[in-house]
Every structure is written in structure tokens, then in C-alpha cells.
Amino acid sequence: MGFEKRLWSTAALAVGVVAVGFWVHNPYTLQLLIVIGIHTLLALGLNMLMGYAGQISLGHAAFFGLGAYGTGILTTHFQWSPLAALPVVLGAACLVGYLIGRPVLRLSGYYLAMGTLGLGIIAHVIFREWDTYTGGASGLVGIPPLALGFITVELGRSGFYTVWATVVLFLVLCARVVDSRVGWALRALGDSEGGAAASGIHTAHFKAVMFSFSALMAALAGYLYAHLLGFISPSSFDFLMSIRMVTMVVIGGMASIWGSLLGASVITLLPEWLHVFCDYEMMVYGLILMVVMIFLPQGLTRGVLDAVQRARSRAHQL
């Protein structure tokens, strides 16, 4: 799909978001849609790293937590305004992502997975044990809502529009990156790192930059999450959250921008449908990953499109 087609699709999504904002009045439904938007940001950033650059991360919840705890600490302990905290939090996420990405992304395969897993575990321990600033296992309370001019962004229509406006913006940005020379370099890197290096692509730099960009999107999601809920705890940024993020990418389809939206929607809504399996959440995600990888290795998005194409071919043959 070219950039112009992606742009038209994103414009259609924006119109749909405006319509849904006017149509939906149920507070719980709006909150659910807000969570889907935040998860879409997480999945989209991770998809850029996994799907296009071909680098797996099992600890990306660390950056989600960095954005949430970073703004939470600055606004509650140091009385910063949420808007003043935003560039600091995003800048810190980019810097940490790049500095960690350079050495960690020298690894590959299982070693890379274990390295990023270690990053997530270390971050979770810090969130839980540094109770002077993070509140420890009890969490951090009293995070002020985000204010945009005269509008206070809360869990409701204002929060819904803010989150989804951010999603639309990053969908356009990611589409622009994917359809640029950088995007082609990322695809080459994902297909064959050796081949990309032989073509003159600075693979180490590209991997670190994409890791940093993915970290920025996760931190932004954490920032919105913290100011909308007003409370955060370490359990929201644990290993299971990292697994959820990977599952969103795999289910929606790696190297698929719109697949990130589909995967985030499915994984967010799944607990609403499967309350009876709440004690076996990790097993359910593992089973979903197995089924998708076996029967729909390219994800739901590609699988559905292929099924439609096959149905059309059969109709023409008849």
C-alpha cells in the first residue's frame, strides 16, 4: 500500500473517530476505546521495530513504564506541569532507547530476546522497589490530568479525542517512514542484516534509531496512560504487558501498520470476552500466539485479505 492510499485510509479513520466521539456516550465504552488507542500506540511502535527492522523485544513495557513514571514523578514530586514534563519524558525515552539499543541490538535471535527481557525485568524491579518516588508496589497516586488550554483531558470524550488524535498522527508518521528510503532500508535490514550491510546500510545505527523511535512511542503511551488514569502501579508494566505487546503485533500482522490497530483491538477486547480464563491469562496469550503462527503466520490482517482475495477468485471462476 502506497503512502497516498495509507493517507486516505488514515483520513477515513480520523472521520470515524470524530463520528464515534459524537455517537458514543457510555463512559465505560469510551474508556475501553481510550485503552485500545493507547495499546495501538504501543503495538505500532513495537511493529516498527519487530515487523520492519526485524528486531524482537520482550521488554518493551520498560519504556511504557518510563513514560508513565517519568511524568508521574515530575508532576507529583516536583510539581511540574504535564506539558512541561512531556518533552523531558520523550527525550529521556529516546536517549535511553538509543544508548541501550546500541549494545543490546548487537545480539540476535534468542540472545536478543533474553537481553530485552532482562531490560524489562530490571525496569519493573526499579518501579517496584524505588518506593520513595514511585510509591513502590502500592503505586503512584495523585498524577494531575493533562490540560490543553481551557480543556482538561480526562477519561471521557476529551481523553478519547486526545488519544486517537495522537494515534492518527503516528499512523501518518509511520506510513511516511515506511514508504521512504528509510523504510526500504528497514525492510532490507529485516530480511537480511548481512545483505543490508553489504548494500552499504549502517545496520547498527538503523537498529538503534528504530529502537529509540519505538521507545518514544511507548513512553508517549505511558504518558497519556498516567495522566488519564491519575494512578499507576508496577503491575501495569510487567513482563505480561511486554507479552501482550508482542501478541498484538503478531496477531495483527508484523510489518503491517493497520495490523497494529487490529491486534491492539483484539487483545484489549479479549479479556472482556474471556472473563472465565482471567487466572490463565499467560496460557491464553501463548495459545493465541501458537494458533496464529501456525495458521495465520502473516497475522489477521493479511490472513483476512488473502481470504477475501481467494473468495473473489473462486467467484470469478464460477
Residue frames as qw, qx, qy, qz and C-alpha x, y, z in Angstrom:
[[0.000, 0.889, 0.457, 0.000, 0.00, 0.00, 0.00],
 [0.430, 0.425, -0.015, 0.796, 1.46, 3.35, -1.08],
 [0.180, -0.174, -0.440, 0.862, 1.64, 6.42, 1.11],
 [0.315, -0.090, -0.192, -0.925, -1.31, 8.12, -0.62],
 [0.633, -0.287, -0.639, -0.331, -3.55, 5.10, -0.03],
 [0.491, -0.266, -0.650, 0.515, -2.39, 4.92, 3.60],
 [0.019, -0.031, -0.182, 0.983, -3.15, 8.63, 3.93],
 [0.501, -0.210, -0.377, -0.751, -6.68, 8.18, 2.63],
 [0.654, -0.296, -0.696, 0.014, -7.21, 5.24, 4.97],
 [0.360, -0.194, -0.513, 0.755, -5.95, 7.30, 7.91],
 [0.202, -0.087, -0.052, -0.974, -8.24, 10.18, 6.92],
 [0.619, -0.291, -0.561, -0.466, -11.17, 7.75, 6.90],
 [0.577, -0.280, -0.662, 0.388, -10.13, 6.60, 10.37],
 [0.128, -0.045, -0.282, 0.950, -10.00, 10.21, 11.57],
 [0.443, -0.203, -0.275, -0.829, -13.53, 10.82, 10.29],
 [0.686, -0.288, -0.656, -0.127, -14.64, 7.61, 12.00],
 [0.425, -0.154, -0.574, 0.683, -13.04, 8.73, 15.27],
 [0.146, -0.062, 0.089, -0.983, -14.91, 12.04, 15.17],
 [0.605, -0.225, -0.456, -0.612, -18.18, 10.22, 14.46],
 [0.654, -0.245, -0.693, 0.178, -17.65, 7.72, 17.27],
 [0.239, -0.034, -0.446, 0.862, -16.84, 10.54, 19.67],
 [0.373, -0.105, -0.036, -0.921, -20.22, 12.13, 18.97],
 [0.700, -0.138, -0.539, -0.447, -22.14, 8.85, 18.90],
 [0.657, -0.173, -0.681, 0.274, -20.78, 7.03, 22.00],
 [0.305, -0.708, 0.112, -0.628, -21.98, 8.35, 25.35],
 [0.899, -0.399, -0.178, -0.009, -21.35, 5.35, 27.59],
 [0.193, -0.872, 0.445, -0.068, -18.36, 6.20, 29.87],
 [0.757, -0.291, 0.577, 0.098, -17.18, 2.59, 30.02],
 [0.777, 0.503, 0.315, 0.207, -17.20, 2.27, 26.22],
 [0.240, 0.939, -0.175, 0.174, -15.21, 5.49, 25.89],
 [0.466, -0.703, 0.537, -0.014, -12.67, 4.22, 28.44],
 [0.843, 0.036, 0.515, 0.150, -12.34, 0.96, 26.51],
 [0.623, 0.734, 0.143, 0.232, -11.74, 2.87, 23.27],
 [0.078, -0.929, 0.348, -0.102, -9.12, 5.02, 25.02],
 [0.673, -0.438, 0.591, 0.082, -7.28, 1.87, 26.16],
 [0.811, 0.390, 0.385, 0.204, -7.43, 0.50, 22.60],
 [0.355, 0.914, -0.080, 0.182, -5.86, 3.75, 21.37],
 [0.334, -0.793, 0.507, -0.045, -3.04, 3.57, 23.93],
 [0.784, -0.135, 0.594, 0.119, -2.40, -0.07, 23.06],
 [0.707, 0.663, 0.199, 0.147, -2.38, 0.85, 19.37],
 [0.089, 0.929, -0.346, 0.096, 0.47, 3.30, 20.04],
 [0.571, -0.521, 0.634, 0.004, 2.38, 0.56, 21.85],
 [0.817, 0.196, 0.531, 0.108, 1.79, -2.02, 19.12],
 [0.543, 0.835, 0.039, 0.080, 2.59, 0.43, 16.31],
 [0.075, -0.867, 0.491, -0.036, 5.94, 1.38, 17.83],
 [0.626, -0.332, 0.705, 0.030, 6.88, -2.24, 18.50],
 [0.796, 0.461, 0.390, 0.027, 5.76, -3.23, 15.00],
 [0.358, 0.901, -0.243, 0.009, 8.16, -0.71, 13.50],
 [0.246, -0.670, 0.699, -0.049, 10.94, -2.44, 15.44],
 [0.622, -0.083, 0.777, -0.054, 9.86, -6.07, 15.02],
 [0.708, 0.535, 0.450, -0.099, 7.98, -6.07, 11.75],
 [0.499, 0.863, -0.075, 0.033, 10.16, -3.73, 9.70],
 [0.039, 0.796, -0.592, 0.122, 13.59, -3.76, 11.37],
 [0.846, 0.087, -0.524, -0.042, 13.31, -7.43, 12.33],
 [0.228, 0.313, -0.684, 0.618, 14.43, -6.91, 15.97],
 [0.580, -0.522, -0.604, -0.161, 12.41, -8.60, 18.71],
 [0.010, -0.399, 0.476, -0.784, 11.88, -7.01, 22.12],
 [0.561, -0.424, -0.709, -0.047, 10.42, -8.83, 25.13],
 [0.409, -0.422, -0.463, 0.663, 10.92, -5.93, 27.50],
 [0.123, 0.423, 0.279, 0.854, 9.23, -3.02, 25.82],
 [0.423, -0.774, -0.457, -0.116, 6.93, -2.47, 28.79],
 [0.568, -0.351, -0.182, 0.722, 10.01, -0.83, 30.37],
 [0.158, 0.111, 0.210, 0.958, 9.59, 2.20, 28.09],
 [0.356, -0.609, -0.546, -0.452, 5.82, 2.22, 28.65],
 [0.607, -0.641, -0.383, 0.270, 6.60, 2.45, 32.37],
 [0.473, -0.115, -0.014, 0.873, 9.36, 5.01, 31.82],
 [0.042, -0.414, -0.333, -0.846, 6.87, 7.38, 30.20],
 [0.526, -0.658, -0.463, -0.276, 4.27, 6.84, 32.92],
 [0.677, -0.550, -0.268, 0.409, 6.58, 7.01, 35.92],
 [0.447, 0.104, 0.060, 0.887, 8.70, 9.78, 34.41],
 [0.148, -0.508, -0.238, -0.815, 5.78, 12.18, 34.08],
 [0.642, -0.617, -0.439, -0.122, 4.21, 10.91, 37.30],
 [0.665, -0.349, -0.247, 0.613, 7.33, 11.68, 39.35],
 [0.277, 0.179, 0.097, 0.939, 7.91, 15.08, 37.74],
 [0.281, -0.518, -0.324, -0.740, 4.31, 16.23, 38.22],
 [0.692, -0.607, -0.369, -0.129, 3.68, 14.85, 41.71],
 [0.741, -0.413, -0.174, 0.501, 7.05, 15.16, 43.47],
 [0.418, -0.143, 0.115, 0.890, 8.47, 18.20, 41.66],
 [0.213, 0.722, 0.422, -0.505, 5.20, 19.98, 40.73],
 [0.099, -0.171, 0.569, 0.798, 5.99, 20.24, 37.02],
 [0.639, 0.366, 0.108, -0.669, 3.10, 20.87, 34.67],
 [0.821, 0.158, 0.547, 0.032, 2.19, 17.85, 32.49],
 [0.624, 0.778, 0.046, 0.062, 3.02, 19.77, 29.30],
 [0.011, -0.857, 0.513, -0.058, 6.48, 20.72, 30.63],
 [0.636, -0.344, 0.690, -0.032, 7.13, 17.08, 31.55],
 [0.858, 0.439, 0.227, -0.139, 6.23, 15.78, 28.06],
 [0.568, 0.741, -0.350, 0.076, 9.41, 16.77, 26.11],
 [0.212, -0.636, 0.705, -0.232, 11.62, 15.67, 29.03],
 [0.773, -0.062, 0.590, -0.225, 9.96, 12.25, 29.23],
 [0.838, 0.533, 0.109, -0.049, 10.06, 11.68, 25.48],
 [0.314, 0.811, -0.477, 0.128, 13.65, 12.91, 25.22],
 [0.418, -0.502, 0.725, -0.218, 14.71, 10.61, 28.06],
 [0.865, 0.154, 0.448, -0.163, 12.97, 7.64, 26.39],
 [0.697, 0.703, -0.142, 0.021, 14.73, 8.35, 23.08],
 [0.076, 0.766, -0.606, 0.198, 18.11, 8.71, 24.76],
 [0.595, -0.318, 0.700, -0.234, 17.74, 5.61, 26.92],
 [0.882, 0.348, 0.279, -0.154, 16.41, 3.64, 23.95],
 [0.591, 0.743, -0.306, 0.072, 19.37, 4.63, 21.78],
 [0.088, -0.685, 0.681, -0.245, 22.01, 4.07, 24.47],
 [0.682, -0.154, 0.676, -0.232, 20.58, 0.67, 25.39],
 [0.838, 0.485, 0.145, -0.203, 19.81, -0.25, 21.80],
 [0.362, 0.766, -0.528, -0.055, 23.40, 0.12, 20.57],
 [0.095, -0.430, 0.888, -0.132, 24.85, -2.69, 22.73],
 [0.630, 0.088, 0.672, -0.378, 21.72, -4.85, 23.11],
 [0.758, 0.562, 0.093, -0.317, 20.96, -4.95, 19.38],
 [0.165, 0.608, -0.759, -0.163, 24.38, -6.39, 18.68],
 [0.402, -0.041, 0.897, -0.182, 22.75, -9.62, 19.84],
 [0.508, 0.130, -0.501, -0.688, 20.44, -11.65, 17.64],
 [0.600, -0.120, -0.765, -0.201, 17.88, -14.42, 17.91],
 [0.674, -0.538, -0.503, 0.060, 17.37, -15.93, 21.36],
 [0.528, -0.168, -0.284, 0.783, 20.15, -13.79, 22.82],
 [0.047, -0.280, -0.124, -0.951, 18.42, -10.59, 21.74],
 [0.572, -0.522, -0.470, -0.424, 15.13, -11.82, 23.21],
 [0.705, -0.427, -0.442, 0.354, 16.83, -12.59, 26.52],
 [0.369, 0.036, -0.132, 0.919, 18.67, -9.26, 26.55],
 [0.249, -0.377, -0.198, -0.870, 15.48, -7.24, 26.09],
 [0.682, -0.493, -0.521, -0.142, 13.70, -9.48, 28.60],
 [0.598, -0.243, -0.397, 0.653, 16.37, -8.55, 31.14],
 [0.070, 0.218, 0.023, 0.973, 15.77, -4.86, 30.41],
 [0.501, -0.480, -0.380, -0.612, 12.07, -5.24, 31.16],
 [0.736, -0.425, -0.499, 0.172, 12.73, -7.13, 34.41],
 [0.454, -0.063, -0.273, 0.846, 15.24, -4.53, 35.65],
 [0.143, -0.325, -0.133, -0.925, 12.82, -1.68, 34.92],
 [0.635, -0.493, -0.465, -0.370, 9.97, -3.47, 36.70],
 [0.680, -0.319, -0.465, 0.469, 12.15, -4.02, 39.78],
 [0.234, 0.080, -0.127, 0.961, 13.05, -0.30, 39.83],
 [0.368, -0.421, -0.304, -0.772, 9.39, 0.70, 39.55],
 [0.735, -0.465, -0.473, -0.143, 8.52, -1.59, 42.45],
 [0.729, -0.305, -0.353, 0.500, 11.46, -1.00, 44.80],
 [0.279, 0.169, -0.078, 0.942, 12.22, 2.73, 44.38],
 [0.194, -0.680, -0.707, -0.006, 9.26, 3.50, 46.61],
 [0.236, -0.477, -0.194, 0.824, 10.48, 6.98, 47.63],
 [0.163, 0.324, -0.282, -0.888, 9.43, 8.29, 44.22],
 [0.329, -0.027, -0.770, -0.546, 7.41, 5.51, 42.57],
 [0.676, -0.265, 0.146, -0.672, 5.24, 4.58, 45.55],
 [0.234, -0.267, 0.929, -0.101, 6.52, 1.01, 45.41],
 [0.008, 0.210, 0.957, 0.200, 4.08, -1.86, 44.98],
 [0.132, 0.609, 0.615, -0.483, 1.21, 0.38, 46.13],
 [0.398, 0.625, 0.478, 0.471, 1.64, 2.61, 43.11],
 [0.215, -0.092, -0.045, 0.971, 1.87, 6.33, 42.49],
 [0.044, 0.735, 0.676, -0.019, -1.27, 8.37, 43.10],
 [0.089, -0.834, -0.186, 0.511, -2.28, 11.98, 42.56],
 [0.397, -0.003, 0.496, 0.772, -0.99, 12.36, 38.99],
 [0.264, 0.540, 0.202, -0.773, -2.69, 15.51, 37.65],
 [0.653, 0.558, 0.510, 0.046, -4.78, 15.42, 34.45],
 [0.432, 0.057, 0.378, 0.817, -3.39, 16.83, 31.24],
 [0.175, 0.796, 0.338, -0.471, -4.62, 20.34, 30.43],
 [0.428, 0.230, 0.490, 0.723, -4.72, 21.62, 26.84],
 [0.073, -0.386, -0.182, -0.901, -5.61, 25.29, 27.06],
 [0.485, -0.235, 0.275, -0.796, -9.01, 25.55, 28.72],
 [0.877, -0.024, -0.333, -0.346, -9.72, 21.83, 28.22],
 [0.425, -0.488, 0.728, -0.227, -8.91, 19.28, 30.90],
 [0.611, 0.243, -0.691, -0.300, -8.20, 15.89, 29.34],
 [0.516, -0.254, 0.674, -0.463, -9.92, 13.17, 31.36],
 [0.160, 0.070, 0.974, 0.143, -11.30, 9.65, 30.93],
 [0.412, 0.633, 0.501, -0.423, -14.16, 10.63, 28.69],
 [0.615, 0.738, 0.261, 0.090, -14.72, 12.36, 25.37],
 [0.062, 0.943, -0.324, -0.045, -11.74, 14.73, 25.80],
 [0.504, -0.486, 0.703, 0.125, -9.43, 11.81, 26.58],
 [0.756, 0.334, 0.557, 0.075, -10.83, 9.82, 23.67],
 [0.498, 0.863, 0.057, 0.061, -10.15, 12.59, 21.16],
 [0.147, -0.862, 0.482, 0.059, -6.68, 13.32, 22.56],
 [0.631, -0.275, 0.715, 0.126, -5.55, 9.69, 22.44],
 [0.710, 0.425, 0.543, 0.144, -6.96, 8.97, 19.00],
 [0.316, 0.942, -0.101, -0.046, -5.65, 12.24, 17.53],
 [0.294, -0.697, 0.642, 0.125, -2.22, 11.05, 18.69],
 [0.707, 0.049, 0.698, 0.104, -2.82, 7.62, 17.12],
 [0.609, 0.744, 0.274, 0.028, -3.82, 9.17, 13.78],
 [0.065, 0.932, -0.343, -0.098, -0.74, 11.43, 13.85],
 [0.389, -0.518, 0.751, 0.129, 1.61, 8.50, 14.39],
 [0.749, 0.332, 0.572, 0.035, -0.16, 6.35, 11.81],
 [0.483, 0.876, 0.007, 0.008, 0.62, 9.05, 9.24],
 [0.133, -0.834, 0.533, 0.050, 4.20, 9.43, 10.52],
 [0.619, -0.239, 0.743, 0.086, 4.87, 5.68, 10.44],
 [0.725, 0.554, 0.408, 0.027, 3.33, 5.40, 6.98],
 [0.293, 0.931, -0.214, -0.031, 5.64, 8.17, 5.79],
 [0.331, -0.645, 0.686, 0.063, 8.66, 6.39, 7.27],
 [0.739, 0.056, 0.671, 0.024, 7.68, 3.00, 5.81],
 [0.663, 0.656, 0.340, 0.119, 7.26, 4.41, 2.29],
 [0.080, 0.947, -0.297, -0.096, 10.52, 6.38, 2.37],
 [0.588, 0.533, -0.588, 0.158, 14.11, 5.36, 1.70],
 [0.235, -0.431, 0.715, -0.498, 14.43, 4.72, 5.43],
 [0.830, 0.012, 0.315, -0.461, 11.56, 2.25, 5.17],
 [0.855, 0.425, -0.290, -0.064, 13.26, 0.37, 2.35],
 [0.250, 0.554, -0.703, 0.371, 16.46, 0.24, 4.39],
 [0.524, -0.276, 0.599, -0.539, 14.49, -1.15, 7.34],
 [0.926, 0.192, 0.063, -0.319, 12.91, -3.83, 5.15],
 [0.664, 0.525, -0.513, 0.139, 16.34, -4.81, 3.86],
 [0.070, -0.487, 0.710, -0.503, 17.59, -4.97, 7.44],
 [0.729, -0.114, 0.431, -0.520, 14.64, -7.11, 8.49],
 [0.914, 0.330, -0.136, -0.193, 15.08, -9.51, 5.57],
 [0.898, 0.073, -0.139, 0.411, 18.84, -9.95, 5.87],
 [0.344, -0.904, 0.088, 0.239, 21.13, -7.95, 8.11],
 [0.615, -0.283, 0.484, 0.555, 24.19, -9.21, 6.26],
 [0.433, 0.515, 0.545, 0.499, 22.70, -8.30, 2.91],
 [0.047, -0.970, -0.229, -0.063, 21.73, -4.85, 4.18],
 [0.478, -0.738, 0.257, 0.401, 25.26, -4.25, 5.48],
 [0.589, 0.011, 0.564, 0.578, 26.71, -5.37, 2.14],
 [0.276, 0.740, 0.482, 0.380, 24.45, -2.80, 0.43],
 [0.286, 0.360, -0.138, 0.877, 26.03, -0.01, 2.45],
 [0.487, -0.704, -0.252, -0.452, 23.32, 0.35, 5.11],
 [0.072, 0.421, -0.651, 0.628, 24.65, 1.30, 8.55],
 [0.600, -0.341, -0.691, -0.215, 22.76, -1.51, 10.28],
 [0.433, -0.277, -0.615, 0.598, 23.82, -0.77, 13.88],
 [0.040, 0.078, 0.111, -0.990, 22.72, 2.86, 13.57],
 [0.470, -0.188, -0.476, -0.719, 19.40, 1.99, 11.91],
 [0.579, -0.332, -0.744, 0.043, 18.58, -0.62, 14.57],
 [0.312, -0.268, -0.500, 0.762, 19.39, 1.76, 17.43],
 [0.175, -0.001, -0.093, -0.980, 17.39, 4.62, 15.88],
 [0.554, -0.259, -0.580, -0.538, 14.37, 2.40, 15.34],
 [0.526, -0.323, -0.708, 0.343, 14.68, 1.06, 18.90],
 [0.140, -0.177, -0.291, 0.930, 14.76, 4.67, 20.10],
 [0.345, -0.104, -0.322, -0.875, 11.73, 5.63, 17.99],
 [0.596, -0.313, -0.711, -0.204, 9.81, 2.62, 19.28],
 [0.411, -0.284, -0.600, 0.625, 10.79, 3.59, 22.85],
 [0.073, 0.015, 0.043, -0.996, 9.48, 7.13, 22.25],
 [0.515, -0.236, -0.484, -0.666, 6.07, 5.82, 21.16],
 [0.607, -0.333, -0.708, 0.140, 5.87, 3.50, 24.17],
 [0.280, -0.197, -0.424, 0.838, 6.81, 6.37, 26.51],
 [0.252, -0.106, -0.172, -0.947, 4.17, 8.61, 24.92],
 [0.612, -0.327, -0.632, -0.345, 1.58, 5.89, 25.50],
 [0.538, -0.302, -0.625, 0.478, 2.73, 5.70, 29.13],
 [0.071, -0.014, -0.153, 0.986, 2.49, 9.48, 29.47],
 [0.462, -0.226, -0.343, -0.786, -1.12, 9.50, 28.26],
 [0.652, -0.291, -0.699, -0.024, -1.95, 6.47, 30.40],
 [0.402, -0.189, -0.549, 0.708, -0.62, 8.11, 33.59],
 [0.084, 0.040, 0.114, -0.989, -2.41, 11.44, 33.14],
 [0.533, -0.213, -0.477, -0.666, -5.71, 9.89, 32.11],
 [0.693, -0.335, -0.639, 0.017, -5.86, 7.38, 34.98],
 [0.273, -0.802, 0.210, -0.489, -4.17, 9.54, 37.62],
 [0.704, -0.491, 0.493, -0.143, -2.69, 6.39, 39.17],
 [0.699, 0.464, -0.539, -0.071, -0.03, 3.90, 38.06],
 [0.748, -0.489, 0.435, -0.108, 1.44, 0.76, 39.62],
 [0.126, -0.519, 0.793, 0.294, 4.29, -1.60, 38.65],
 [0.567, 0.180, 0.801, -0.062, 1.84, -4.36, 37.68],
 [0.557, 0.754, 0.192, -0.290, 0.86, -2.35, 34.60],
 [0.364, 0.814, -0.439, -0.109, 4.42, -2.53, 33.23],
 [0.648, -0.398, 0.649, -0.011, 5.49, -6.10, 33.99],
 [0.194, -0.232, 0.857, 0.418, 6.60, -8.97, 31.77],
 [0.367, 0.479, 0.796, -0.051, 2.99, -9.88, 30.96],
 [0.274, 0.841, 0.123, -0.450, 2.50, -6.40, 29.48],
 [0.017, -0.578, 0.645, 0.500, 5.51, -6.95, 27.21],
 [0.274, 0.095, 0.939, 0.186, 4.00, -10.27, 26.10],
 [0.357, 0.705, 0.535, -0.298, 0.70, -8.55, 25.38],
 [0.171, 0.793, -0.231, -0.538, 2.51, -6.04, 23.18],
 [0.096, -0.322, 0.852, 0.401, 4.26, -8.79, 21.21],
 [0.321, 0.355, 0.877, -0.042, 0.95, -10.65, 20.87],
 [0.325, 0.776, 0.237, -0.485, -0.72, -7.51, 19.48],
 [0.129, 0.656, -0.529, -0.523, 1.96, -7.23, 16.81],
 [0.147, -0.124, 0.953, 0.234, 1.89, -10.92, 15.86],
 [0.347, 0.496, 0.768, -0.211, -1.91, -11.18, 15.77],
 [0.328, 0.805, 0.105, -0.483, -2.38, -8.02, 13.72],
 [0.821, 0.483, 0.138, 0.270, 0.49, -8.89, 11.42],
 [0.520, -0.543, 0.185, 0.633, 4.14, -7.91, 11.51],
 [0.220, -0.113, 0.443, 0.862, 5.18, -5.21, 9.04],
 [0.070, -0.595, -0.666, -0.444, 1.56, -4.05, 8.91],
 [0.004, -0.173, 0.256, -0.951, 0.69, -0.59, 10.18],
 [0.616, -0.247, -0.148, -0.733, -3.04, -1.26, 10.20],
 [0.744, -0.118, -0.656, 0.044, -2.36, -4.67, 11.72],
 [0.245, 0.087, -0.580, 0.772, -1.18, -2.85, 14.86],
 [0.435, -0.141, 0.102, -0.884, -4.63, -1.30, 15.24],
 [0.803, -0.097, -0.432, -0.400, -6.34, -4.66, 14.69],
 [0.638, 0.021, -0.689, 0.344, -4.03, -6.53, 17.06],
 [0.025, 0.128, -0.483, 0.866, -4.42, -3.90, 19.79],
 [0.598, -0.155, -0.072, -0.783, -8.21, -4.04, 19.46],
 [0.809, -0.071, -0.557, -0.170, -8.34, -7.83, 19.69],
 [0.536, 0.019, -0.660, 0.526, -6.03, -8.10, 22.71],
 [0.133, -0.153, 0.340, -0.918, -7.80, -5.24, 24.54],
 [0.682, -0.114, -0.114, -0.713, -11.25, -6.70, 23.96],
 [0.614, 0.083, -0.785, -0.028, -10.24, -10.31, 24.59],
 [0.125, -0.013, -0.781, 0.612, -10.40, -10.08, 28.43],
 [0.471, 0.058, 0.163, -0.865, -13.91, -8.65, 28.07],
 [0.773, 0.119, -0.403, -0.475, -14.94, -11.85, 26.31],
 [0.758, 0.070, -0.633, 0.141, -12.94, -14.37, 28.32],
 [0.387, -0.679, 0.322, -0.535, -13.53, -13.47, 31.96],
 [0.953, -0.263, 0.040, -0.147, -13.56, -17.16, 32.89],
 [0.882, 0.191, -0.130, 0.410, -9.88, -17.52, 31.84],
 [0.029, -0.943, 0.169, -0.285, -8.59, -14.49, 33.78],
 [0.671, -0.623, 0.400, 0.026, -6.41, -16.74, 36.00],
 [0.791, 0.011, 0.493, 0.362, -4.78, -18.31, 32.95],
 [0.307, 0.900, -0.013, -0.308, -4.01, -15.14, 31.00],
 [0.117, -0.652, 0.666, 0.342, -0.44, -16.11, 30.10],
 [0.465, 0.057, 0.872, 0.141, -1.59, -19.51, 28.83],
 [0.487, 0.723, 0.455, -0.181, -4.31, -17.90, 26.73],
 [0.191, 0.879, -0.278, -0.336, -1.83, -15.49, 25.11],
 [0.275, -0.427, 0.819, 0.267, 0.58, -18.36, 24.46],
 [0.522, 0.324, 0.789, 0.020, -2.16, -20.42, 22.83],
 [0.409, 0.852, 0.189, -0.265, -3.25, -17.47, 20.68],
 [0.006, 0.768, -0.535, -0.353, 0.34, -16.94, 19.52],
 [0.404, -0.150, 0.882, 0.193, 0.69, -20.63, 18.62],
 [0.522, 0.556, 0.641, -0.084, -2.56, -20.72, 16.65],
 [0.307, 0.904, -0.021, -0.298, -1.81, -17.50, 14.77],
 [0.109, -0.668, 0.660, 0.326, 1.77, -18.51, 13.94],
 [0.440, 0.011, 0.885, 0.149, 0.61, -21.93, 12.66],
 [0.393, 0.581, 0.708, 0.075, -2.50, -20.98, 10.71],
 [0.242, 0.941, 0.188, 0.145, -2.03, -17.23, 10.03],
 [0.729, -0.208, -0.035, 0.651, 1.73, -16.63, 10.08],
 [0.267, 0.329, 0.163, 0.891, 1.30, -13.19, 8.49],
 [0.072, 0.166, 0.454, -0.872, -1.31, -12.11, 11.04],
 [0.330, 0.557, 0.704, -0.292, -5.04, -11.49, 10.94],
 [0.258, 0.723, -0.062, -0.637, -4.83, -8.52, 8.59],
 [0.168, 0.438, -0.744, -0.477, -3.00, -10.38, 5.85],
 [0.169, 0.113, 0.978, -0.037, -4.98, -13.56, 6.54],
 [0.368, 0.614, 0.529, -0.456, -8.32, -11.78, 6.12],
 [0.306, 0.689, -0.285, -0.592, -7.16, -10.01, 2.94],
 [0.037, 0.278, -0.908, -0.312, -5.92, -13.31, 1.49],
 [0.273, 0.320, 0.885, -0.200, -9.23, -15.00, 2.34],
 [0.387, 0.703, 0.227, -0.551, -11.15, -12.20, 0.59],
 [0.210, 0.590, -0.580, -0.521, -8.87, -12.48, -2.44],
 [0.095, -0.055, 0.985, 0.136, -9.38, -16.25, -2.63],
 [0.351, 0.512, 0.693, -0.366, -13.17, -15.80, -2.35],
 [0.364, 0.719, -0.084, -0.587, -13.12, -13.30, -5.21],
 [0.088, 0.424, -0.807, -0.401, -11.02, -15.65, -7.37],
 [0.211, 0.186, 0.958, -0.053, -13.45, -18.50, -6.78],
 [0.376, 0.649, 0.426, -0.505, -16.39, -16.22, -7.63],
 [0.299, 0.656, -0.394, -0.570, -14.74, -15.23, -10.92],
 [0.027, -0.216, 0.946, 0.240, -14.06, -18.86, -11.76],
 [0.292, 0.395, 0.841, -0.225, -17.71, -19.72, -11.21]]
